[in-house]
């Protein structure tokens, strides 16, 4: 067991999906996994292990923001020997061509997080995903006839940003604004593990289009299926 994940040895698969919302973890366990068992309820951050197409897979909520993601990703890598981790979450689109419900494969993650400054000081680390997982996800999406957008995201530390910094990041080709991917990619690099962020666009900063909280929790199923199909390959 670790500090925030109350799972006995062997309860967590080496393949893990990481939704920020613990209720999304519950939804995936109930709708995609067979014989799912809850291994964690500490702080309401649900974790489940079941099978998908005969492969053992876990799904663990991480909470919102990079500090919270950092806790769960590090404990999964360090104490539970997780080898592949795919974040499945939401992002804000920063281009008219990335409307709500678009699926983003993040091929890099810019960030303003102080977590990076603490690690690297004046150096600049480039958080990127596992090419193996990115390539598999892209080709699996084509196989499933699921349109995806491949591009960099921005992992910010502030949700309510009165500076509208999305406009700055749009200039540099960022396709989605979110809050976790950069830390996941950095920890995967530190522990020599494979990670990817697959995100559904829940709102668009340019057009003002938005989805509801219930939609974000239970209806972004294309992203969920794509992540599961990718991680078991």
N, C-alpha and C positions, 0 to 999 in steps of 0.2 A: 504494500500500500504506500501511496505517497500522500503529501499533505492535503491535496485538494481532490484526489481521485481515490475513492475508497474501494478499490478493486483488488481482490486477492490474486496471487500469482496465477497466470494462465487465463484470467478472465477477459483480457483485452487482446484482440487480434493484432497482428503486425500490419494490417491494412485498416486505416481509420479515415472516416469522413468527419470533417470538422465544421459543423454549422455554428454560427454564433448563437442563435436562438436555441435554448434547450428544448423548447416545444417543437422546433423543427426536427431535432434529433428524435424525439418521441414519435412524430409523424412518420419519419422514415422507417423507424423500427417497426411500427405497426402496419405500414403499407408496402414496404419493399423487402423486409427481412423475414425469413422463416425462423420460427422457434427463438425469437429474440428474448434475451434475458437482460434485465436492468442490473448493471454492476455498480452504478454510482448515482447517488442523490445528494451528495454533499453540496450545500448552498443552492440546492435546486438545479444544479448543473448536470442534467441527466446524461448517462452514458449507457449504451446498449451494445450487446454482441449477439449476432444471429448469423444466418447464412444467406447468401445471394447466389443463385445458380450453383449451389454446391460449395461455394467458397465462403470461408469464415470471415466476416467483416464486422467492424465496430463502428459506431457513430457516437461522437462525444461533443457535447456543447462546449463552447469556449467563452461565451460572453462577448461583450462589445469592447472594441478598442485593443490596441496592441499590448498594453500591460496585461490584460486579461488573457489574450491569446498566448502571450509569452509564458504564463504560468502553466496552461494546459498542454501546450505543444512541448515545452521542455520536459514536463513530467512524463508525458507519453514517450518521448524519445529516450530520456535518461533512465526511467524506472520500468517502463513496460516494453522496451525494445521495439517500438513501432518503426517500421521501415518505410512505409509509404503513407502520406497524409495529404488529403485533398480538402481544402477549404471549399465549402459550398455556402455562399452567402449572397448578399445583395450589394449593389453598387448604384451610384447615381450617374446617369449618362451625361456626357458633356458635349455631345454633338447631335444634331438633328438626325443623323443617320444611325444613331444608336437609341431607338425608342424603347419604351417600357417593354419588358419581357424578353428583350434581346439577351443572349447568353454570351458572356465575355470569358475568354481564356487569357489570363494575365501572363504575358511573356516577360514581364518585368514589373517592379514595384518601386516607384519613387516615394519618398517619404519626408516628412518634417519631424519625425519622432526623435525625442531626446534619447530614446533607447539606443539609437545608432550613434549619437554623439558620445554617450557614455562608453560604448565599445571602441569606437574608431577614432575619436578625437577629431583632428583636422583631416584625417583620411576619409575617403568616400568609397564605401562598399556598394556594389551594385547587386541588390537582391533580385535573383532570377529563379525561375522554377527548374525542376528537372526536365531536361529536353525530352527524355524518354516518356514521361507522363504527358507533357505538352503534345508531343507527336502522336501518341496514342489517342488522346482526347480529340485532337483535330481530325484524325482519320476515322475515329469511331463516330464523331458527329456527322461526317460525310456519309458513312454507312447507314446511319439512322435518319438521314435526310433532315438533319437539324442544323439550320444556319447558325454560325457562330462568328463572333468578332474576335480576332486575335490582336492584342495590343497591350501597351503598358497601362497600369492603373496607378493611382496615387493613394497611398495609405496615410491618411491624416490622423492627427491626434484630437482634432476638434470636430464635433458634429455640427454645432451651431457656429458657423464661421461667417461673421459679418463682413469679412474682407472679400468674400466671393473669390477665393483663391482658385476655384475651378477654372476661371477665365484664364489665369496664368498657365495652368497645366494643360489646358486645351491647346494653347499655342504651341506646346512642345509634343503634341501627338498623343497625350493621354486620352484614353477612351472611357474610363470610369473612375469615380471617386469612391473609396471605401476606407476601412479602418484597421485591417488585420494582415493583409497579404505580405507586406514587407517583413514583418517580424517572423511570420511562418517561414518565409524563404531564407531568412538569415539564420534561424535556428536549424533548419534543415542542412544548411551549409556547414554550420558548426559541428553537428553530429553526424555528418556524412549520410544523410537520409534523403529521400526523394519526396518532393512536395510540389503541389500545384494549387492554384486558386481558380475556381470556376464560379462565376457570379452571374446572377440575373439582374438586369436593370430594373430597379423598383421605382425610379423617378428620373425625370430628365430635367436638368438644370436650365436648358435652353428653352424648351417648349412649355415647361411647367406641368407636364403630365406626371401623374402619380398613381400608385397602386395602394390598396388598403392594407392594413396590418394583417388581416386574415389571409388575404391573397399571398402576402410575403411569407406567411407561416406554412401554408398548406397547398398552394397551387403552383409553385414553381417547380413542377415535377420533371420537366425536361432536363434541368440542371442536375437534379438528383439522380435520374437514370443515367445520364452521361457520366457522372462521377463514379457510379457503381460499375458501369461497364468498363470504364477506364482502369479502375484500381484492381480489378480481378484479372486483367490481361497478363 
